[in-house]
């Protein structure tokens, strides 16, 4: 059985950076001259994409109370148009109900008009025979 190499871990683990580390590196990079940024990234073992993502998080205010992300599926973002859609659906249902009542009244008026047309003229004037 061979002895494990001390340079290589058996199971690699992803590096994690605390909020303080991220802010420290960002501040150092912000104050550095363009030629010094590469040296800072090499020293810290970072890619420029890490710095870009951390800047976005800092600018969005996410680094103030950054907590580790929970594993698993993410909840979908709330649809800002959902409340408008619900209101329009309620209005649509109300208007459909009003339309059906109006159609019923119009149908009744048509029947009354047909009945009045079929009555004899003497009954219409109120005359008696």
BABAVEX-189975 format. One record per atom (N, C-alpha, C): residue number from 1; atom name; residue in three letters; x, y, z. Coordinates in Angstrom, 1 decimal, always signed. Example, Ala and Ser with C-alpha at 12.3 -4.5 7.8 and 13.67 -1.06 7.14 Angstrom:
BABAVEX-189975
   k  a   r      X      Y      Z
   1  N ALA  +13.2   -5.7   +7.8
   1 CA ALA  +12.3   -4.5   +7.8
   1  C ALA  +13.2   -3.3   +7.8
   2  N SER  +12.8   -2.2   +7.1
   2 CA SER  +13.7   -1.1   +7.1
   2  C SER  +12.9   +0.0   +7.9
END
This chain:
BABAVEX-189975
   k  a   r      X      Y      Z
   1  N UNK   +0.8   -1.2   +0.0
   1 CA UNK   +0.0   +0.0   +0.0
   1  C UNK   +0.9   +1.2   +0.0
   2  N UNK   +0.6   +2.2   -0.9
   2 CA UNK   +1.4   +3.4   -1.0
   2  C UNK   +0.9   +4.5   -0.1
   3  N UNK   +1.7   +5.3   +0.3
   3 CA UNK   +1.3   +6.5   +1.1
   3  C UNK   +0.7   +7.6   +0.3
   4  N UNK   -0.3   +8.2   +0.7
   4 CA UNK   -0.9   +9.3   -0.1
   4  C UNK   +0.0  +10.5   -0.2
   5  N UNK   -0.1  +11.1   -1.3
   5 CA UNK   +0.7  +12.3   -1.6
   5  C UNK   +0.2  +13.5   -0.8
   6  N UNK   +1.0  +14.1   +0.0
   6 CA UNK   +0.5  +15.2   +0.9
   6  C UNK   +0.1  +16.5   +0.1
   7  N UNK   +0.5  +16.6   -1.2
   7 CA UNK   +0.2  +17.7   -2.0
   7  C UNK   -1.2  +17.7   -2.6
   8  N UNK   -1.7  +16.5   -2.7
   8 CA UNK   -3.0  +16.3   -3.3
   8  C UNK   -4.0  +15.7   -2.3
   9  N UNK   -5.1  +16.4   -2.1
   9 CA UNK   -6.1  +15.9   -1.1
   9  C UNK   -6.9  +14.7   -1.8
  10  N UNK   -7.3  +13.8   -1.0
  10 CA UNK   -8.1  +12.7   -1.5
  10  C UNK   -9.4  +13.2   -2.1
  11  N UNK  -10.0  +14.1   -1.5
  11 CA UNK  -11.3  +14.6   -2.0
  11  C UNK  -11.2  +16.1   -2.1
  12  N UNK  -11.1  +16.7   -3.3
  12 CA UNK  -11.0  +18.1   -3.3
  12  C UNK  -12.2  +18.8   -2.8
  13  N UNK  -12.0  +19.9   -2.2
  13 CA UNK  -13.1  +20.7   -1.6
  13  C UNK  -13.1  +22.1   -2.2
  14  N UNK  -14.3  +22.6   -2.5
  14 CA UNK  -14.4  +23.9   -3.1
  14  C UNK  -14.1  +25.0   -2.0
  15  N UNK  -13.3  +26.0   -2.5
  15 CA UNK  -13.0  +27.0   -1.6
  15  C UNK  -14.2  +28.0   -1.3
  16  N UNK  -14.3  +28.4   -0.1
  16 CA UNK  -15.3  +29.4   +0.2
  16  C UNK  -14.7  +30.6   +0.8
  17  N UNK  -15.3  +31.7   +0.5
  17 CA UNK  -14.7  +33.0   +1.0
  17  C UNK  -15.8  +33.7   +1.8
  18  N UNK  -15.3  +34.2   +3.0
  18 CA UNK  -16.2  +34.9   +3.8
  18  C UNK  -16.5  +36.3   +3.2
  19  N UNK  -17.5  +36.9   +3.7
  19 CA UNK  -17.9  +38.2   +3.3
  19  C UNK  -16.7  +39.2   +3.5
  20  N UNK  -16.1  +39.1   +4.6
  20 CA UNK  -14.9  +39.9   +4.9
  20  C UNK  -13.8  +39.7   +3.9
  21  N UNK  -13.5  +38.4   +3.6
  21 CA UNK  -12.5  +38.2   +2.6
  21  C UNK  -12.8  +38.8   +1.2
  22  N UNK  -14.1  +38.6   +0.8
  22 CA UNK  -14.5  +39.2   -0.4
  22  C UNK  -14.4  +40.7   -0.5
  23  N UNK  -14.8  +41.3   +0.6
  23 CA UNK  -14.7  +42.8   +0.6
  23  C UNK  -13.3  +43.3   +0.7
  24  N UNK  -12.4  +42.5   +1.4
  24 CA UNK  -11.0  +42.9   +1.5
  24  C UNK  -10.4  +42.8   +0.1
  25  N UNK  -10.6  +41.7   -0.6
  25 CA UNK  -10.0  +41.5   -1.9
  25  C UNK  -10.6  +42.6   -2.9
  26  N UNK  -11.9  +42.9   -2.8
  26 CA UNK  -12.4  +43.9   -3.7
  26  C UNK  -11.8  +45.3   -3.4
  27  N UNK  -11.7  +45.6   -2.2
  27 CA UNK  -11.1  +46.9   -1.8
  27  C UNK   -9.7  +47.0   -2.3
  28  N UNK   -8.9  +45.9   -2.1
  28 CA UNK   -7.5  +45.9   -2.6
  28  C UNK   -7.4  +46.0   -4.1
  29  N UNK   -8.3  +45.4   -4.8
  29 CA UNK   -8.3  +45.5   -6.3
  29  C UNK   -8.8  +46.9   -6.7
  30  N UNK   -9.8  +47.4   -6.0
  30 CA UNK  -10.2  +48.7   -6.4
  30  C UNK   -9.2  +49.8   -6.3
  31  N UNK   -8.3  +49.7   -5.3
  31 CA UNK   -7.2  +50.7   -5.1
  31  C UNK   -5.9  +50.4   -5.9
  32  N UNK   -5.9  +49.1   -6.5
  32 CA UNK   -4.6  +48.8   -7.2
  32  C UNK   -4.6  +49.4   -8.6
  33  N UNK   -3.4  +49.5   -9.1
  33 CA UNK   -3.2  +50.0  -10.4
  33  C UNK   -3.5  +48.8  -11.4
  34  N UNK   -3.8  +49.1  -12.6
  34 CA UNK   -4.2  +48.0  -13.6
  34  C UNK   -3.2  +46.8  -13.6
  35  N UNK   -1.9  +47.1  -13.6
  35 CA UNK   -0.9  +46.1  -13.7
  35  C UNK   -0.8  +45.3  -12.4
  36  N UNK   -1.2  +45.8  -11.3
  36 CA UNK   -1.1  +45.1  -10.0
  36  C UNK   -2.3  +44.1   -9.8
  37  N UNK   -3.3  +44.3  -10.5
  37 CA UNK   -4.5  +43.4  -10.3
  37  C UNK   -4.2  +42.0  -10.6
  38  N UNK   -3.5  +41.7  -11.7
  38 CA UNK   -3.2  +40.3  -12.0
  38  C UNK   -2.4  +39.7  -10.9
  39  N UNK   -1.5  +40.4  -10.3
  39 CA UNK   -0.7  +39.8   -9.2
  39  C UNK   -1.5  +39.5   -8.0
  40  N UNK   -2.5  +40.4   -7.7
  40 CA UNK   -3.4  +40.1   -6.6
  40  C UNK   -4.2  +38.9   -6.8
  41  N UNK   -4.8  +38.7   -8.1
  41 CA UNK   -5.6  +37.6   -8.4
  41  C UNK   -4.7  +36.3   -8.3
  42  N UNK   -3.5  +36.3   -8.7
  42 CA UNK   -2.6  +35.1   -8.6
  42  C UNK   -2.3  +34.8   -7.2
  43  N UNK   -2.0  +35.8   -6.4
  43 CA UNK   -1.7  +35.6   -5.0
  43  C UNK   -2.9  +35.0   -4.2
  44  N UNK   -4.1  +35.5   -4.6
  44 CA UNK   -5.4  +34.9   -3.9
  44  C UNK   -5.9  +33.7   -4.5
  45  N UNK   -5.4  +33.3   -5.7
  45 CA UNK   -5.8  +32.1   -6.4
  45  C UNK   -7.2  +32.3   -7.0
  46  N UNK   -7.5  +33.5   -7.5
  46 CA UNK   -8.9  +33.8   -8.0
  46  C UNK   -8.9  +34.1   -9.5
  47  N UNK  -10.0  +33.9  -10.1
  47 CA UNK  -10.2  +34.3  -11.5
  47  C UNK  -10.9  +35.7  -11.5
  48  N UNK  -10.8  +36.3  -12.6
  48 CA UNK  -11.4  +37.7  -12.8
  48  C UNK  -12.9  +37.5  -12.7
  49  N UNK  -13.5  +36.4  -13.1
  49 CA UNK  -14.9  +36.2  -13.0
  49  C UNK  -15.4  +36.2  -11.6
  50  N UNK  -14.6  +35.7  -10.6
  50 CA UNK  -15.0  +35.8   -9.2
  50  C UNK  -15.1  +37.2   -8.8
  51  N UNK  -14.1  +38.0   -9.2
  51 CA UNK  -14.2  +39.5   -8.8
  51  C UNK  -15.4  +40.2   -9.4
  52  N UNK  -15.7  +39.8  -10.7
  52 CA UNK  -16.8  +40.4  -11.3
  52  C UNK  -18.1  +40.1  -10.6
  53  N UNK  -18.2  +38.8  -10.2
  53 CA UNK  -19.5  +38.4   -9.5
  53  C UNK  -19.6  +39.0   -8.1
  54  N UNK  -18.4  +39.1   -7.4
  54 CA UNK  -18.4  +39.7   -6.1
  54  C UNK  -18.7  +41.2   -6.2
  55  N UNK  -18.3  +41.9   -7.3
  55 CA UNK  -18.6  +43.3   -7.4
  55  C UNK  -20.1  +43.5   -7.6
  56  N UNK  -20.7  +42.6   -8.5
  56 CA UNK  -22.2  +42.7   -8.7
  56  C UNK  -22.9  +42.5   -7.4
  57  N UNK  -22.4  +41.5   -6.6
  57 CA UNK  -23.1  +41.2   -5.3
  57  C UNK  -23.0  +42.4   -4.4
  58  N UNK  -21.8  +43.0   -4.4
  58 CA UNK  -21.6  +44.2   -3.5
  58  C UNK  -22.4  +45.3   -3.9
  59  N UNK  -22.5  +45.6   -5.2
  59 CA UNK  -23.3  +46.7   -5.7
  59  C UNK  -24.8  +46.5   -5.5
  60  N UNK  -25.2  +45.2   -5.5
  60 CA UNK  -26.6  +44.9   -5.3
  60  C UNK  -27.0  +44.9   -3.8
  61  N UNK  -25.9  +45.0   -2.9
  61 CA UNK  -26.2  +45.0   -1.5
  61  C UNK  -26.3  +43.6   -0.9
  62  N UNK  -25.8  +42.6   -1.7
  62 CA UNK  -26.0  +41.2   -1.2
  62  C UNK  -24.8  +40.8   -0.3
  63  N UNK  -23.8  +41.5   -0.3
  63 CA UNK  -22.6  +41.1   +0.6
  63  C UNK  -22.8  +41.6   +2.0
  64  N UNK  -23.8  +42.4   +2.3
  64 CA UNK  -24.0  +42.9   +3.6
  64  C UNK  -24.5  +41.8   +4.5
  65  N UNK  -25.4  +41.0   +4.1
  65 CA UNK  -26.0  +39.9   +4.9
  65  C UNK  -25.9  +38.6   +4.1
  66  N UNK  -24.8  +38.3   +3.5
  66 CA UNK  -24.6  +37.2   +2.7
  66  C UNK  -24.7  +35.9   +3.5
  67  N UNK  -25.5  +35.0   +3.2
  67 CA UNK  -25.7  +33.7   +3.9
  67  C UNK  -25.4  +32.7   +2.8
  68  N UNK  -24.9  +31.5   +3.2
  68 CA UNK  -24.7  +30.5   +2.2
  68  C UNK  -26.0  +30.1   +1.6
  69  N UNK  -26.0  +29.8   +0.3
  69 CA UNK  -27.2  +29.5   -0.5
  69  C UNK  -27.6  +28.1   -0.1
  70  N UNK  -28.9  +27.9   +0.0
  70 CA UNK  -29.4  +26.6   +0.4
  70  C UNK  -29.4  +25.7   -0.8
  71  N UNK  -29.0  +24.4   -0.7
  71 CA UNK  -29.0  +23.5   -1.8
  71  C UNK  -30.4  +23.2   -2.2
  72  N UNK  -30.6  +22.7   -3.4
  72 CA UNK  -31.9  +22.3   -3.9
  72  C UNK  -32.5  +23.3   -4.9
  73  N UNK  -33.6  +23.0   -5.4
  73 CA UNK  -34.2  +23.8   -6.4
  73  C UNK  -34.6  +25.2   -5.9
  74  N UNK  -34.4  +26.2   -6.7
  74 CA UNK  -34.7  +27.6   -6.3
  74  C UNK  -36.1  +27.9   -6.6
  75  N UNK  -36.7  +28.7   -5.7
  75 CA UNK  -38.1  +29.1   -5.9
  75  C UNK  -38.2  +30.1   -7.0
  76  N UNK  -39.2  +29.9   -7.8
  76 CA UNK  -39.3  +30.9   -9.0
  76  C UNK  -39.6  +32.3   -8.5
  77  N UNK  -39.1  +33.2   -9.2
  77 CA UNK  -39.3  +34.6   -8.9
  77  C UNK  -40.8  +35.0   -9.0
  78  N UNK  -41.3  +35.9   -8.1
  78 CA UNK  -42.7  +36.3   -8.2
  78  C UNK  -43.0  +37.0   -9.5
  79  N UNK  -44.1  +36.7  -10.1
  79 CA UNK  -44.4  +37.4  -11.3
  79  C UNK  -45.1  +38.7  -11.0
  80  N UNK  -44.5  +39.8  -11.4
  80 CA UNK  -45.0  +41.1  -11.1
  80  C UNK  -46.4  +41.4  -11.8
  81  N UNK  -46.7  +40.7  -12.8
  81 CA UNK  -47.9  +40.9  -13.5
  81  C UNK  -49.1  +40.0  -13.0
  82  N UNK  -48.8  +39.2  -12.0
  82 CA UNK  -49.8  +38.3  -11.4
  82  C UNK  -51.0  +39.0  -10.8
  83  N UNK  -50.7  +40.1  -10.1
  83 CA UNK  -51.8  +40.8   -9.5
  83  C UNK  -52.7  +41.5  -10.5
  84  N UNK  -52.0  +42.0  -11.6
  84 CA UNK  -52.8  +42.6  -12.7
  84  C UNK  -53.6  +41.6  -13.4
  85  N UNK  -53.1  +40.4  -13.6
  85 CA UNK  -53.8  +39.3  -14.2
  85  C UNK  -55.0  +38.9  -13.4
  86  N UNK  -54.8  +38.8  -12.1
  86 CA UNK  -56.0  +38.4  -11.2
  86  C UNK  -57.1  +39.5  -11.2
  87  N UNK  -56.7  +40.8  -11.2
  87 CA UNK  -57.7  +41.8  -11.3
  87  C UNK  -58.4  +41.8  -12.6
  88  N UNK  -57.7  +41.6  -13.7
  88 CA UNK  -58.4  +41.6  -15.0
  88  C UNK  -59.3  +40.4  -15.1
  89  N UNK  -58.9  +39.2  -14.5
  89 CA UNK  -59.8  +38.1  -14.6
  89  C UNK  -61.1  +38.3  -13.8
  90  N UNK  -60.9  +39.0  -12.6
  90 CA UNK  -62.1  +39.3  -11.8
  90  C UNK  -63.1  +40.3  -12.6
  91  N UNK  -62.4  +41.3  -13.2
  91 CA UNK  -63.2  +42.2  -14.0
  91  C UNK  -63.9  +41.5  -15.2
  92  N UNK  -63.2  +40.6  -15.8
  92 CA UNK  -63.8  +39.9  -16.9
  92  C UNK  -65.0  +39.1  -16.5
  93  N UNK  -64.9  +38.4  -15.4
  93 CA UNK  -66.0  +37.6  -14.8
  93  C UNK  -67.2  +38.4  -14.5
  94  N UNK  -66.9  +39.6  -13.9
  94 CA UNK  -68.0  +40.5  -13.5
  94  C UNK  -68.7  +41.0  -14.8
  95  N UNK  -67.9  +41.4  -15.8
  95 CA UNK  -68.5  +41.9  -17.0
  95  C UNK  -69.3  +40.8  -17.8
  96  N UNK  -68.8  +39.6  -17.7
  96 CA UNK  -69.5  +38.5  -18.4
  96  C UNK  -70.9  +38.3  -17.7
  97  N UNK  -70.9  +38.4  -16.4
  97 CA UNK  -72.2  +38.3  -15.6
  97  C UNK  -73.1  +39.4  -16.0
  98  N UNK  -72.6  +40.6  -16.1
  98 CA UNK  -73.5  +41.7  -16.5
  98  C UNK  -74.0  +41.5  -17.9
  99  N UNK  -73.2  +41.0  -18.8
  99 CA UNK  -73.6  +40.8  -20.2
  99  C UNK  -74.7  +39.8  -20.2
 100  N UNK  -74.6  +38.7  -19.5
 100 CA UNK  -75.6  +37.7  -19.5
 100  C UNK  -76.9  +38.2  -18.9
 101  N UNK  -76.9  +39.0  -17.9
 101 CA UNK  -78.1  +39.6  -17.4
 101  C UNK  -78.7  +40.6  -18.4
 102  N UNK  -77.9  +41.4  -19.0
 102 CA UNK  -78.4  +42.3  -20.0
 102  C UNK  -79.0  +41.6  -21.2
 103  N UNK  -78.4  +40.5  -21.6
 103 CA UNK  -79.0  +39.7  -22.7
 103  C UNK  -80.3  +39.1  -22.3
 104  N UNK  -80.5  +38.7  -21.0
 104 CA UNK  -81.7  +38.1  -20.6
 104  C UNK  -82.8  +39.2  -20.6
 105  N UNK  -82.5  +40.4  -20.1
 105 CA UNK  -83.4  +41.5  -20.1
 105  C UNK  -83.8  +41.9  -21.6
 106  N UNK  -82.9  +41.9  -22.5
 106 CA UNK  -83.2  +42.2  -23.9
 106  C UNK  -84.1  +41.1  -24.5
 107  N UNK  -83.9  +39.9  -24.2
 107 CA UNK  -84.7  +38.8  -24.7
 107  C UNK  -86.1  +38.9  -24.1
 108  N UNK  -86.2  +39.3  -22.8
 108 CA UNK  -87.6  +39.5  -22.2
 108  C UNK  -88.3  +40.7  -22.9
 109  N UNK  -87.6  +41.8  -23.2
 109 CA UNK  -88.2  +42.9  -23.9
 109  C UNK  -88.7  +42.5  -25.2
 110  N UNK  -87.9  +41.7  -25.9
 110 CA UNK  -88.4  +41.2  -27.3
 110  C UNK  -89.7  +40.5  -27.2
 111  N UNK  -89.8  +39.6  -26.2
 111 CA UNK  -91.0  +38.8  -26.0
 111  C UNK  -92.2  +39.7  -25.7
 112  N UNK  -92.0  +40.6  -24.8
 112 CA UNK  -93.0  +41.6  -24.4
 112  C UNK  -93.5  +42.3  -25.7
 113  N UNK  -92.5  +42.8  -26.5
 113 CA UNK  -92.9  +43.5  -27.7
 113  C UNK  -93.7  +42.7  -28.7
 114  N UNK  -93.3  +41.4  -28.8
 114 CA UNK  -94.0  +40.5  -29.7
 114  C UNK  -95.5  +40.3  -29.2
 115  N UNK  -95.6  +40.2  -27.9
 115 CA UNK  -96.9  +40.0  -27.3
 115  C UNK  -97.8  +41.2  -27.5
 116  N UNK  -97.2  +42.4  -27.4
 116 CA UNK  -98.0  +43.6  -27.5
 116  C UNK  -98.4  +43.8  -29.0
 117  N UNK  -97.6  +43.3  -29.9
 117 CA UNK  -98.0  +43.4  -31.4
 117  C UNK  -99.1  +42.5  -31.7
 118  N UNK  -99.2  +41.4  -31.0
 118 CA UNK -100.3  +40.4  -31.3
 118  C UNK -101.6  +40.8  -30.7
 119  N UNK -101.6  +41.7  -29.7
 119 CA UNK -102.9  +42.0  -29.1
 119  C UNK -103.7  +42.9  -30.1
 120  N UNK -105.1  +42.7  -30.0
 120 CA UNK -105.9  +43.5  -30.8
 120  C UNK -105.8  +45.0  -30.5
 121  N UNK -106.2  +45.9  -31.4
 121 CA UNK -106.0  +47.3  -31.2
 121  C UNK -107.0  +47.8  -30.1
 122  N UNK -108.2  +47.2  -30.0
 122 CA UNK -109.1  +47.7  -29.0
 122  C UNK -108.6  +47.4  -27.6
 123  N UNK -108.0  +46.4  -27.3
 123 CA UNK -107.4  +46.1  -26.0
 123  C UNK -106.3  +47.1  -25.7
 124  N UNK -105.6  +47.4  -26.8
 124 CA UNK -104.4  +48.3  -26.7
 124  C UNK -104.8  +49.7  -26.2
 125  N UNK -106.0  +50.2  -26.7
 125 CA UNK -106.5  +51.5  -26.4
 125  C UNK -107.3  +51.5  -25.1
 126  N UNK -107.6  +50.4  -24.6
 126 CA UNK -108.4  +50.4  -23.4
 126  C UNK -109.9  +50.4  -23.6
 127  N UNK -110.4  +50.2  -24.8
 127 CA UNK -111.8  +50.3  -25.2
 127  C UNK -112.5  +49.0  -24.8
 128  N UNK -113.8  +49.1  -24.4
 128 CA UNK -114.6  +48.0  -24.1
 128  C UNK -115.6  +47.8  -25.1
 129  N UNK -115.9  +46.6  -25.4
 129 CA UNK -117.0  +46.3  -26.3
 129  C UNK -118.3  +46.1  -25.7
END
